[in-house]
Amino acid sequence: MKMKSNISFKTVAVLIGAVAWITATQARAETPSALSDEFKSGSLKLEYSVFGKGYTGADDLKRMYEEKKWEELVNSVVSKRFVINTYYFYLGAAAEGLGYPVAAYKYFELAAKTPEKCADYQTWTDTCVGFKFPNDAVTRMAGLSGAMGEEQNWLPGEGPRVFDLVGLVPTPIEDLLKPKPERSTVRDKFETDDEYKARVDKIKKGFLAVAPLNAKSNYNCQTSYDHAAGEYKISACLALVGGVPLREKHSELSPIRLSNAITSRDIRRDESEDYFYAGSYVWNQTIKVSRDEAKTLENELIVGIYSDDFLVTRKCRYCESTRKNDAFLKGSMTDTWMVIVRPTKVQRIVVYRAADSRVLYSFTPKS
């Protein structure tokens, strides 16, 4: 019996050693180098693992970041096998430091959008290590916008009118929910030559979806006024990376009448829609204007997204209309909807002034 026990113990020990060796070998094989094509292209994605070490080593990673030890930082982050905003931020910083601005932009975008925020994992250690998300990531994206495409800036009143620049009549973003015109290029037998050509030309042009840009809110844009220089500064707009609603629409619908076994009453109905833009572009500009002009400008900004087409999804975040018993007792119901506006192919982003439709900022992504 004693011999069987020893053999069993040795077998288990060998198996444990083998598993450890296989795991370590697999980890080394799957951990991309900081100079790998996957990292350079910005396509490296962090993944969870049962062997993850997401809670440990925050100070070491911050030290590598501050000392600009980029290759060591990337390899250390990947070896954590954990998904968190801070880790994507480190990948972005490393990519920027190593000379891959397009990849850096993508990693900072992931840091801004990743739902696993570092604050959610604060236990006995601070995994945010002083960073704030999504703001810090979006600010770094703003500095890299030029790497993602061509930027143009104009002073108020000096830029082209939005129609002259884009060639499209603006469509309010909420109108994207309405049925779109027929997109088929097949000719109808009742169309004249001119009607067919005009319809096909319109299909090819796409849509310019527009919405007011609330630059007064720090949740939307980081803006300031430099009194000494006489400059209005926009450092980052979260609305253009889907971090906050681009448009918030509230409306009162026609009341409905509900009844119970005893009586009936009119129920007030309200509807709220939050429009989110599923994009990754950041507005970053300094405009030399007087303080009074800056105040006026801040209330008149419109953002336009020119795309071949838009995919729009609408889902209920909180719908009281499904709980009619509660609505009957309250005498009212409010439905809150989330609308995701996703461009199929962005051709241009513009920011213009509502008063005269003149463009202040234009960004054309690289194809």
Summary of the structure (lengths in Angstrom):
residues: 367
radius of gyration: 26.9
end to end distance: 73.0
largest distance: 97.1
contacts: 1077
relative contact order: 0.11
helix: 38%
strand: 28%
